[in-house]
């Protein structure tokens, strides 16, 4: 059903259509409206046979999710920023136990200093946690990715984060087609857990593993992550067949055919980049954009294929590794190794800094002439920074 609706409400309704049996909730901006919406649906009976559990912290939310998923219940939670960091110990346990939990991460900057606005530093900090990470370009894709996430998680027995830009998407109102519960049921089979706790047949899961087996356990997790790429593609194709729209998958290309320069990015900035690419192509520039939906698993072969023939790739990132540079860049560089493609990184939008069309156009125009550094911080107030650096050096 097509509705004009807030992104958080659309996601809440999409999650409800997947019929979770347990929702573990602790509020933190900007994801609070999602769990508030779900709580109302449980309370008024729209989402039946679901236990909505208010917990005392984000760590408790993931701990409860682990317990419920381990008993074979379809389980959902949501978080953001410091909340994700607070649950990290349990986040690793969830993936280590192979539990198919689905979690929304409403992307928000990590302090300090405290900042409640959007960037990708929270989910990027968990890139090695063993969770799949899918990034939404808009609210329609956020809805569709949540529905796909339950199926991917349950068929692979792996947890999935669906990442959507905080405030930019979570609090934005736009037209979204939200499938009905019956439509989702036709796409999402009943949950049949690969493993579950049963008092009638007691077993232990998550027991200690010593040096003689730990490497093998970790290798199996590594192989499952690699194998999940094919499942992400398969589920996206099946979703298109069921619902008639192409969404999800590993990545999507926009006006890249024959492009000498390609910009690669994740999340809502892709929409702005498309507008910039349209303008630049009208000026005769050879440039396109690749939107990465799946960051984990990272689609090395698909990225290489999408960038083949380009002279240069610009990776636009809304997070970075302090003292090193781009995070996504490291994977892209591996994907294009030996292909003769130059890679450049631009860090933008940290802490909610606006990424304007004029700034992007100026940067990309210089990038196409390779009149840029390998690492650039878009719209950085360099004079302010240099004053502080010089003051610190003088004090020391």
C-alpha positions in Angstrom: 0.0 0.0 0.0 1.4 3.4 -1.0 1.5 5.9 1.9 3.0 9.2 2.7 4.7 8.3 5.9 7.7 8.9 8.2 10.6 6.6 7.5 10.7 5.2 11.0 6.9 4.4 10.9 7.4 2.8 7.5 10.1 0.5 8.9 8.0 -0.3 12.0 5.1 -1.4 9.8 7.4 -3.4 7.5 9.0 -5.2 10.5 5.5 -5.9 11.9 4.5 -7.4 8.5 7.4 -9.9 9.1 5.6 -11.1 12.2 8.4 -11.1 14.8 7.7 -13.0 18.0 10.0 -11.0 20.2 11.0 -7.3 20.0 13.6 -6.0 22.5 13.5 -2.3 22.8 15.6 0.5 24.4 15.1 4.0 23.0 17.9 6.1 21.5 17.7 8.8 18.9 17.2 8.6 16.0 15.7 5.1 16.1 13.2 5.6 18.9 10.2 6.2 16.6 10.7 2.7 15.2 10.3 0.8 18.4 7.6 3.3 19.6 5.7 2.4 16.5 6.1 -1.3 17.0 5.1 -1.0 20.7 1.8 0.6 19.6 1.2 -2.2 17.0 1.7 -4.8 19.7 -0.5 -3.0 22.2 -3.4 -2.5 19.9 -3.3 -6.1 18.6 -2.2 -5.2 15.0 0.9 -7.3 15.7 -0.4 -10.4 17.5 1.7 -13.2 19.1 4.6 -10.9 19.8 6.2 -10.1 23.1 7.5 -6.5 23.3 10.1 -6.3 26.0 11.2 -3.0 27.4 14.8 -3.4 28.7 17.1 -1.3 30.8 19.9 -0.8 28.3 21.1 -1.6 24.8 23.3 -4.3 26.2 20.2 -5.9 27.7 18.3 -5.5 24.4 20.9 -7.6 22.5 21.2 -10.0 25.4 17.4 -10.6 25.4 17.5 -10.9 21.6 20.2 -13.6 21.9 18.0 -15.5 24.4 14.9 -15.3 22.3 16.5 -16.2 19.1 18.3 -19.1 20.7 14.8 -20.5 21.6 13.7 -20.3 18.0 11.7 -17.0 18.1 11.9 -14.5 15.2 13.6 -11.6 16.9 14.1 -7.9 16.2 15.7 -4.9 17.8 17.0 -1.4 16.9 19.7 0.9 18.0 22.1 3.7 17.1 25.5 5.3 17.9 26.5 4.9 21.5 23.7 2.4 22.0 25.4 0.1 19.4 28.7 0.5 21.2 27.1 -0.4 24.5 25.8 -3.7 23.2 29.1 -4.6 21.4 30.0 -7.6 23.6 26.6 -9.1 22.9 26.7 -8.2 19.2 29.8 -10.4 18.8 28.1 -13.2 20.8 25.0 -13.1 18.5 27.1 -13.6 15.4 29.4 -16.1 17.0 26.3 -18.2 17.9 24.9 -18.0 14.4 21.6 -16.4 15.5 19.4 -14.8 12.8 18.6 -11.5 14.6 17.5 -8.5 12.5 18.5 -5.1 13.9 18.0 -1.6 12.5 20.9 0.7 12.9 19.7 4.3 12.5 23.1 5.7 11.7 24.4 8.4 14.0 27.8 9.8 14.9 29.9 8.4 17.7 31.2 10.7 20.4 33.0 12.3 21.9 32.2 15.1 21.7 28.6 14.0 21.7 26.8 14.4 18.4 23.3 13.1 17.6 23.4 13.7 13.9 24.1 11.3 11.0 27.2 9.7 9.8 28.3 6.0 9.5 30.8 5.7 12.3 28.6 3.5 14.4 27.9 0.7 12.0 31.3 0.9 10.5 32.9 0.3 13.9 31.2 -3.1 13.8 32.4 -4.1 10.3 34.3 -7.1 11.8 31.6 -8.3 14.2 30.3 -11.0 11.9 27.0 -9.3 11.1 25.8 -8.7 7.6 25.4 -4.9 6.9 22.9 -3.6 4.3 22.6 0.2 3.6 19.5 1.9 2.4 19.5 4.7 -0.1 15.9 5.9 0.7 12.9 4.9 2.8 11.5 2.6 0.2 14.7 0.6 0.2 14.8 0.7 4.0 11.4 -1.0 4.0 12.4 -3.6 1.4 15.7 -4.4 3.0 14.1 -5.2 6.4 11.8 -7.7 4.7 14.7 -9.2 2.8 16.9 -9.2 6.0 14.7 -11.6 7.9 14.8 -14.1 5.0 18.6 -13.7 4.6 19.2 -14.0 8.3 17.0 -17.1 8.8 18.2 -18.9 5.7 21.9 -18.3 6.5 21.5 -18.4 10.3 23.4 -15.1 10.6 22.4 -11.8 12.1 21.8 -8.8 9.8 22.0 -5.0 10.4 19.9 -2.8 8.2 21.5 0.6 8.2 19.5 3.7 7.4 20.7 7.3 7.8 19.5 8.8 11.0 17.1 11.8 10.7 17.9 12.0 6.9 15.7 8.9 6.4 14.3 8.0 9.8 12.5 11.3 10.2 11.8 12.1 6.6 8.3 11.8 5.2 7.9 10.4 1.7 5.8 8.0 -0.3 6.5 4.4 0.5 4.9 1.2 -0.7 4.5 -0.9 2.4 3.5 -4.5 1.7 0.7 -6.1 3.7 1.3 -8.9 6.1 -0.2 -11.4 3.7 2.1 -10.2 0.9 5.1 -10.6 3.2 4.0 -14.1 4.3 4.1 -15.2 0.6 7.7 -14.1 0.4 9.0 -14.8 3.9 8.6 -18.5 5.0 7.9 -19.4 8.6 11.0 -19.4 10.7 12.6 -22.8 11.1 15.7 -22.3 13.2 18.8 -24.2 12.4 19.4 -24.6 16.1 17.3 -23.8 19.2 17.1 -24.5 22.9 14.5 -27.0 24.0 14.0 -28.0 27.7 12.9 -31.4 26.5 16.3 -31.9 24.9 18.7 -29.8 26.9 22.0 -28.7 25.2 24.4 -25.9 25.7 25.4 -23.3 23.1 28.1 -20.8 23.3 30.3 -23.0 25.5 34.0 -22.2 25.8 36.2 -23.2 22.8 39.9 -23.7 23.3 42.9 -23.2 21.1 42.4 -26.6 19.4 39.1 -25.5 17.8 38.8 -21.7 17.9 40.4 -21.1 14.6 38.1 -23.5 12.9 35.1 -21.9 14.4 36.2 -18.5 13.2 37.0 -19.8 9.7 33.5 -21.2 9.4 32.1 -17.8 10.3 34.4 -16.3 7.6 33.1 -18.8 5.0 29.5 -18.2 5.9 30.0 -14.5 5.4 31.5 -15.1 1.9 28.6 -17.5 1.1 26.0 -15.0 2.2 26.8 -12.7 -0.9 25.1 -15.2 -3.2 22.1 -15.3 -0.8 21.8 -11.5 -0.7 21.6 -11.6 -4.5 19.1 -14.5 -4.6 16.8 -12.9 -2.1 16.8 -9.6 -3.9 15.9 -11.3 -7.2 13.1 -13.2 -5.5 11.9 -9.9 -3.9 11.7 -8.3 -7.3 9.7 -11.2 -8.6 7.2 -11.0 -5.7 6.8 -7.2 -5.4 7.7 -5.9 -8.9 10.5 -3.6 -7.9 14.3 -3.9 -8.0 15.8 -3.2 -4.6 18.5 -4.6 -2.4 21.2 -6.9 -3.8 24.9 -6.1 -3.5 25.2 -2.9 -5.4 23.6 -0.8 -8.1 25.1 1.3 -10.9 23.8 4.6 -12.2 25.0 6.0 -15.5 28.4 4.2 -15.3 28.5 2.9 -18.8 31.7 4.1 -20.4 32.4 6.5 -17.5 36.0 7.4 -16.9 35.3 8.5 -13.3 33.0 6.5 -10.9 31.9 7.6 -7.4 31.2 4.8 -5.0 29.1 5.5 -1.8 26.6 4.1 0.7 23.3 5.3 2.0 21.2 8.3 1.4 24.0 10.4 -0.2 23.5 8.3 -3.3 20.4 10.3 -4.2 22.3 13.6 -4.1 25.2 12.1 -6.1 22.7 11.1 -8.8 21.6 14.7 -9.2 25.2 15.8 -9.4 26.1 13.2 -11.9 23.1 14.2 -14.1 24.4 17.8 -14.1 27.9 16.9 -14.9 26.9 14.6 -17.7 24.9 17.4 -19.2 28.2 19.3 -19.2 29.7 16.4 -21.1 31.6 14.9 -18.2 32.2 11.1 -18.2 31.1 10.2 -14.7 28.8 7.8 -12.9 27.9 6.4 -9.5 27.9 3.0 -7.8 25.7 2.6 -4.7 26.9 -0.1 -2.4 24.0 -1.8 -0.6 26.0 -4.7 1.0 29.1 -3.6 2.9 29.3 -7.0 4.7 29.6 -9.2 2.9 31.8 -7.0 0.7 31.1 -7.8 -3.0 34.6 -7.8 -4.3 33.8 -9.4 -7.7 30.7 -7.2 -8.2 32.7 -4.0 -7.4 35.5 -5.0 -9.7 32.9 -5.6 -12.5 31.1 -2.3 -11.9 34.4 -0.3 -12.0 35.9 -2.1 -14.9 37.0 0.3 -17.6 37.1 3.4 -15.4 40.2 5.4 -15.0 39.5 6.5 -11.4 37.2 5.8 -8.6 36.2 8.2 -5.8 35.0 6.6 -2.6 32.7 8.9 -0.6 32.6 7.9 3.0 30.7 9.2 6.0 33.2 7.6 8.5 36.9 7.1 8.5 39.7 5.2 10.3 41.6 7.8 12.4 45.2 8.1 11.3 44.6 6.0 8.2 41.7 7.3 6.1 38.8 5.6 4.3 37.3 2.4 5.7 35.3 1.3 2.6 38.4 2.4 0.5 40.4 -0.5 1.9 38.0 -3.0 0.5 37.6 -1.2 -2.8 41.4 -1.0 -3.2 41.5 -4.8 -2.8 38.7 -5.3 -5.3 40.4 -3.3 -8.0 44.0 -4.4 -7.3 45.9 -4.8 -10.6 43.2 -3.1 -12.7 45.0 0.1 -13.2 42.3 2.2 -11.6 43.3 5.1 -9.4 41.4 5.4 -6.1 40.7 8.6 -4.2 38.8 9.0 -0.9 36.6 11.9 0.2 35.3 12.0 3.8 32.1 13.9 4.0 29.1 14.6 6.2 30.7 13.7 9.5 28.4 14.5 12.5 25.6 15.6 10.1 27.7 18.2 8.2 25.6 19.0 5.1 26.9 17.6 1.8 25.8 20.1 -0.7 25.4 19.7 -4.5 27.8 22.7 -5.0 30.5 21.2 -2.8 30.2 17.8 -4.5 30.2 19.4 -8.0 33.3 21.4 -7.2 35.1 18.4 -5.7 34.2 16.0 -8.5 35.2 18.5 -11.2 38.6 18.7 -9.6 38.7 14.9 -9.1 38.1 14.3 -12.8 41.2 16.4 -13.5 43.0 14.5 -10.6 43.7 17.9 -9.1 42.9 16.5 -5.6 44.7 14.6 -2.8 44.3 10.9 -2.3 42.4 11.7 0.9 40.2 14.8 1.2 37.9 16.0 3.9 35.0 17.8 2.1 34.3 21.4 3.4 36.9 21.1 6.2 37.5 24.4 7.8 41.3 24.1 7.3 42.2 27.5 8.8 40.4 26.7 12.1 42.1 23.3 12.2 45.5 24.7 11.6 45.1 27.3 14.4 44.4 24.5 16.8 47.2 22.3 15.6 49.7 25.1 15.9 48.5 26.0 19.4 48.8 22.4 20.5 52.3 22.0 19.1 53.4 25.3 20.7 52.0 24.2 24.1 53.8 20.9 23.9 
